[in-house]
Amino acid sequence: MARRQVISGVSIDLATIARDIGSLLAMEAALMTLSVLVAVVFGEWYAALAFLLAGGLTAAVGLGARYTFADAPNPVMKHGMIIAAGGWLCVAVFGAIPFVLGAYLTPTEVLAAYGARGGIDVSSLAVFRNPLHALFESMSGWTGSGLTMATTEPSLPRAFQWWRSLIQWVGGVGVIVLTVSILARPGSGSYALYRSEAREERIHPSIVSTVRTVWKIFVLYTVLSVAALFVAIRLSDYGSQLPLWEVGWQALNHAMTGLSTGGFSVTDNSIATYDSPLIETVLLPIMTLGAIAFPIHYAVLKDRDLSKLFSDLQTRWLFILFGVGVLLLSAQNVVALTSAFEPSAGYFGLQALGFSGAQVDAIRDSTFQFISALSCTGFQSAPIGGWGAGGKLIVAAAMTLGGAAGSTVGGIKIIRAYTIGRGITWQFSRVFLPSNAVVSLNMDGRRLSRDEMDREFSEAAMVSLLWIGLLCASSLLLVNLAGPDFTYADALFEVASAQGNVGLSTGITGPDMPVVAEAMFLLNMWVGRLEIIPILVFARGVLYGLEP
């Protein structure tokens, strides 16, 4: 009787939402349990206890909600969007608990030992005694943003390095996608959840089959990426000095965060630590794979036909933008060379073509950083804080746009930008047509009527306008908070990185940043991952309920 009362009337909506958010938390608890095993393998007993306690609490809440509201009906779209927004917020909140517990449970002398490994006095884990820093790290991980509060990543216990990589790996595809593939029921409820996470592309008619295929592709690419990075790191000057298990550890973590376009690193200075053209070259296709829609991967693998990459509109434009962006950024940075660029080994034989060492470095850094930005990965190989405003703005534009819809990237997405461009042209052309003309438009292999084009253009323009509006408002706030050492270009860059779920930084983000700015970035990362509309639906539901 009690259960029927809980899910009767208006509260049926809340029961549906609570049940499915509980499923997300149950999945997160399972991931925490896996991390306990990692901590045990490395003998990190305090970390193991932190993950065990956090996993138990998360499982109690998640499974409790799932069981209590088990009889709730399947979600429809209004539920799906609130489940997406509320679910991502909840997994970030609960995902912060291991950081806080680990920071408080680990004795000072043990933190000092971890810190010595990273070349500092106390492990970066101590930073997470501040719950806001822990929530920031968790939100950045789950949303694939990659901005971090950890001052020195090698000083973190291995279990926490793993946790950061794992939540980016799962979050890149989507925690809801993972839950649908394992727990959800077939039918309209799964479709509502799938679409709520800003995904519409299907590989199979069944949503459950689609997401399971996505995960199979993702795991396959991860294994291949680990192998390629292992070889590249081992052949580098840096990696040749490391034991094989450490090379494997770095390859595993960077493959997970590179393919998921997350960008967390286990080295002190991201990819710049290696200073290796070989490693950067291996990472370029890994980051690119993460920026291509999963249905295209499936088509290429199924038919063994690479030409399908270029027959897809978004993938074709992704490569075009890579080429144009690298040329523009290279030209900008070659012209505006500063002391931030130091001569290094040749890259793709450029020195043989008459380029100086500094110019080679500028081109090399520009190539890697633009692809890292447009793919929303956030690996950093260059001192971007020392770049001129022009270079920062080019990279900020790439982070704002992002890669293909249906991939692991953030940003506005290529298909929206293309739709807006075609829509503007369409609106101008209509001026010269009679009102009774029957017209259509071919776009991405589809023939759209006037009403269909108007609808798609309006949707793309609305999301993009809201996205850019929040970007501008946040950057204006940040430039007044960041201090005199940072310009508006720095502030715009940092907000574009957070909201685009990228992770590149000019130096603003860190434990000493203003509290208001840190809280604002939490909103930016959350909004950026779900593309705004689910957040607005969530806010409306909180303020006014779910009734029309």
N, C-alpha and C positions, 0 to 999 in steps of 0.2 A: 504493500500500500504506500509506504513512504517513497519508494522509487517512482511509482506512478504520479504521486503528487509533485515530485521534483521535476518531472518532465512533462507535466500537463500545462495547458494554456501557453502563455507567453514564454514561460521558462523552458519550453521545448527547445527554443533557439539556443538558450544558454547551455542546455544539456548537450546538444549536438556539438557546440563549440568546445565545451569542456572535455567531452569524450575524446575528440580528435586531437586537441592540444595535449591531452594526457598521453595519447599514442606517440606523439612527437617526443615527449619527455621520457617515455619508456625506452624509445630508441636511443636517446641521449644517455640514459643510464647504462644501457648495454655497451656503448662506446667508452664510458668511464670505467666499466668493469674490464674491458680490454686493456685500458691504460694501466690498470692495477698490475696486470701481468707484465707489461713493459717495465714498470717500476721495480717489480720483483727481479726480473732478469738482470737489471743493472744494480741491484742491491740498494735501491733508494727507498728505504723503509718508511720514511716520513712522507714521501710522495705517495707511496702505496696506500698509506693510511688516509691521506687526504682524498685520494680518488675513491677509496672504498666508502668513506663516510659520505662524500658528495654523491656517489652513485646510489647509495642506499636511500638518501633523502630524495633524490630525483626520482628513483623508482617508486618510492612510497607515494609521492604526489601524483606521478604519471599513471601508475597502475591503479591507484585509488580512484582517480577521475575516470579512467577507462572502464573500470568495473562498475562504479556507482551509476554511470550514465550509459551502460551498455545497451539499453533498450531505446536510446534516442534514435530518431530517424536519420537517414543519410543526409549529408549536407547538400544544399543548393548553392548557387553562386554567391548570394549575400553571406552565407555562412563561410564559404570557401575563402573569400577575401579576408574576413575577420580572423579565421583560423590561420591564414598565412601571416597576417600582420602580428596577431597575438602570439602565434606559435614561434615565429622568429625572435620576437622579443623575449619570450619565455626561455627558449633554448640558450639565448645569450645570457640571460640572468642566471640560470642554473649552471651554464657553462663557466661562469665566473667563480663559482663556489670552490672548485679545486685550487684555483690560484690563491684565493684568500686563505683557505685552510692550509695549503702547503706553505705559505709565507709565515703563518703563525705557528704551525706545528714543528717546523724545522728549526732546531736550535741554532743560536747565533754562530757557534763554532763550525757547525756544518755548512751554514750559509757562507762563512768565510772561506771554507775549503772549496766550495763551488766557485766562489768569486775568484780565488787564486787561479783556477783553471781558465777563467776568462780574462785574467789580467787585471782584475779590480779587487777591492777590499772585501766587498760583500756581494753575494749573488744578486742578480737582477730580480730574483724571486721576491726579495724583500720589498720591492716596489709595490707588490700586489697586496701588501697589508692595507693599502688604501683601496677600499671596495670600488671606488670609481675607476681607478686604474685597471682593476681586475675586470670590471664590466666592459671597459673600453677594449681590452685585449680580446675578450671573448666575442664581443660584437664584431670587432675587426676580423677575427678568425672566421666566425660563422658566415659573415657576409662576403668573405673573400677580399677584404679591403687591404690588409697587409700593413697598415700603419701600426706601430707598436710602442708600448711603454717600456719594453725591456731594453735597458741601456746597452747591455752586452749579451747577446744571445748565447754564446758558448758557456756563460756562467750559469745558465739555467740547468736544473737537473734534466737528465735525458727524458724522463717521463713527461716533463712539461714541454720540452722541445717537440716530442711526439704528439702531445695533445694539441699544440698549436697547428701542427701540420695536418693532423687527422681532421680537426674541425674545418679546416680550409678545404681539404679533399672532399669531405662529405658535403660541406656547404656549397662548393662549386657547382655540383650537379643539383643540389637542393635537398634539404633535410626532409621536405614534404615528399619529394620524389622518392627518396629512400623509404620513407614510411609507407607510401602507396605501394611500392614494389613488394613489400614484405607483409604488411598488416592489413592494408585496406581491402575492402570488398569490391568485386567487380561492379561496374555499372556507373550510373550518373554521379554518385557520390565521389568516386575516384576522379572523374572528369572535372568536377567542380574544384577539387583540391589541386589538380594538375594545372588548371588554367589560373588559379589564384596565385600561383607562384610565377606569373608572367610567362607561361609557356602555353603554346597552342599546337606546336608541330607534333604530328603523329608519325610513328614508324609503322605501327600496326593499327588495325581498327580498335583493338582493345587498349585502353590506357595502361592497365597493369602490364600487358605484354610490351608496350612501348617503353615504359620506364625500366623494365628488367633488361631489355635489349640495350638501352642507354648505359646501364651499369656494366653490362658485359663488355661493351666497347671501351668504356672508361677504364675498367680494370686491365684490359688487354693493352691499351696505350700506356698505362702506368707501368706495367711490367717492362715493356720495351723502353720506356724513358729511363727507368732505373738502370737497365743494362747499359744504355748509351752513355748516361752520365757517369756510371762507375768507370767505364773505360776512359772517358775524357778527363775526369778528376785524377785518376791514377797516372795518366800521362802528363799531367801538368806539374810544374815545378813544386807548387804547393802540395799537391796530393801525393807526390812521390815520397815525401817525408812522413806520410801518415801510415799507421797500420791499416791493413786491408779492411778490418771491421769498421774503422772510422770512415774510410772512403765509402764503404757500402752505406753507412749511416747517413752521410751527407748526400749521397746519390738518392737514397730512398726519400729523404725529407724534401729535397729540392725537386725531385720528380713529382711528388704529390702536390706541392704548392705551385709548381710551374704549370703542370697540366690543368690544374683547377683554376689557373689564373688568379692565384691568391697572393703569392709573393712573400710569405713569411720565410725567413732563412734561419739556418742554424750556425752560420758564420757571422763574425763580428761586423762585417761591413757589406753584407749581402754578397752579390756576385763579384763586387770589386775586390773582395778578399783574395780571389784566385788570380786576378790580373792575367787571365788566360784567354786569348782569342779562340782557342779550341773549345773551351767550355761555353763561351758565349755563343759560338756558332752552333753547337749542339742544342743549346737552349732555344735558339730561334724557331726551329720547327716544332719543338715541344709547346712553346707559348702559342704558336700559330694554330696547332691542333685544338687547343682549348678555346680558340676564338671562332672556330667553324661549327656550324649547327650540327647536332648529332644525326639528324636524318640524312645529311650529306655524307657523313662518315659511314653510315650504314649502307647507303647506296654504293659508295666506292668499294667498301669491303665485300659486299654481296656480289657485285658484278665484276670486281677486280678491274675497274675502269677509272683511271685517274681523270679522264676527260670530264667526268661528272662534277669534279671540283669547279671547273671553269664554266660549266653550263648553268651553275647556280648563280643567281644575281648577287646575293650577299657575298659569296666567296670571291666572285670575280672583282667586286668593288673592294673587298678587303685587301686583295693583292695590289690593286691599283693604288689604294690609299697608302699601303706600305711603301710602294715605290716613290710616290709623289712626296710623302711625308719625310722619308729618309733623305731625299734630295734637298728638300727645303731646309730641314734641320741641319744637315751637313753643311750646306752653303752658309746658313746663319752662323754656325759655330766656327767654321773655318775663317769667315770674315771677322768674327768677334773673338778671336783667340785671346785667352787670358792665361795667367799662370796656373789656373786650375788644370790645364792640360799639360801633362808631362810626356816627353818622348817615350815610346815603348816599341816593342817588336812590331814588325810589319803585319798588316792585316789584309788578306786577299791580295798580297803583292803590290799594295799601293805605293810603297816606297820606291819600287822599281819604275813606277810611272812618273817619278819626279816630285812626289809629295814629301814634305818634311816630316820628321817624326811627330811633331806636334799636330800637323794637319792630319796625319794618319790616325792619331789618337782621337782627334775631333770627329772624323768620319766614323771610326769604329764605335765610339761612344754614342754618336747620333743614331747610327743604325740600330744598335741594341736598345737604346732608351726609347726610340720611337715605337719599335715593335712591342716592347714591354708596355708602353703606355696605351697604344691602340688595342692591344689584346687584353688590357686591364690586368696584367700580371703583377707589375710593380717591382720586379727584380731591378736592383740598381747597380750599375757598373761605373757610374761617373759622379763627380761632385756637382750635382745639379745646382746646389746653392750658389756656386760660383759662376753659373752661366748668366748671360745677359737676359734682359727682360724678353727679348724676341724669342730666344730659345725656350724659355719657360712658357710663353704663351702658345707656341706651337705644340708643345707637349701637353699643355692644359687642354687645348682643343681636341687632341687625340683622346685624352682621358674622358672628355665630355661625350664624344661620339661613341667610342667603344666598338666592339666587333659585331658579330652576327647574332640576331635573335635566335634562340634555341640552342645557344652554346653556354659556356660557363661565365661569360663576361658581364660586366656592368655597363654603365653609360646609357645613352639614348638609344643606341643600336643603329646599325647601318640601314636596315629596312625602313625605319621611321624617317631618317634623313632623306633617303631616296624618295619615299612617298611624299614628303613635304615638297621636295624639289619638283617632282612631277605634278603635284597638286597645284603649285604656284603657276607652272606653265599651263596647266589645264584651265585654271581660272582666267588667265589672260586670253586663252584661245576662245573661251566661251563668249567673250565680248563681241567677237566677230561672227557669231553664229546666230541664226534666227531662233527665236524662243521655242519653235515647234520642231527643231532639228532633232533627229534621232541619232545620237552619237555614242560611241563607246571608246574605251581606251585599253590598249594592251599593256599589261604591266606584270613582269615576272612570269610570263607564260599564261596569264589569266586575262580574259576579256571582261572588263568592268563597265557596267552601265553608268550613266550620269549619277544616279542615286548612290550606287556602290562606291564610286570614286569620291563623291562628296563625303560619304560616311568615313571612308578610310583616311581621307585627308584630314577631316575634322578630328578623328581620334588621335592620329599621329601628331597633329599640331597642338592639341590640348595637352597631351602628356609632355611633349617637348617644351611647351611654354611654361608649364608648372615646374618642370625639372630645371630649366634655365633660370626661372624666377627665384627659386630657392637657392640656386648656385650664386646668383648675384647678391641676394640679400645676405647670405652667409658670409660671402667674401668681404662685403662692406663692414659687417660686424667684426670679422676676424682682423682686418687691417687695423682696426682701432684697439684691438686687444693684444696683438702680437708684439708690439713694442717698436721702437724706432729702427731696429736693425733689419726689419723686414718691410718690403715695399708692397704695393697693391698686387704686383705680379706674383710675389711670393704667396700672398693670401689667396688669390684666385687659384693658383696652382695647387695649394694645399687642400682647398675645399673641393676642387675638381677631382683630386686624388681620393678624398674620403667619399664623396658622393658617387663617383664613378667606380667605387670599390676597386681601387688600383693599388695604392700603397707607396708610391713615390713621394719623397719629401724634400723640401728645401731646408729643413731644420726646425720648423715651427713645432711639429709634433714631438712630444716627450713628456716625462713626468713633471717637468717644471712649467708646462704650458698653463695658461689661465684656466680655472675651473669652468668658467662659462664657455670657453672655446672647446674644452674637452667634452662637455655635455652637448654642445651643438654638433660636434662631430659624431656623437652617438646617433643623433637624429639623422644627420646626413647619410651615414652608412646604412642605417635601417631603411630609410626612404629609398636610397639608391638601389638597394638589393631588390626591392619589391615594386619599383617604378611608380611610386607615389599613390596611385589610385587605391590599392588595398589599405594604405595607411589612412587615407581620407575616409574610406568606408569604416575602418576601425574606429577612428575618432568620432564619426557620426554615431556609430553604435554605442560607444561609451557615453556620449552626451545625451542622445535622444532615444536610444533603444533601437530595436531592429524592425519595428513596425513601419510601414510606408508613411 
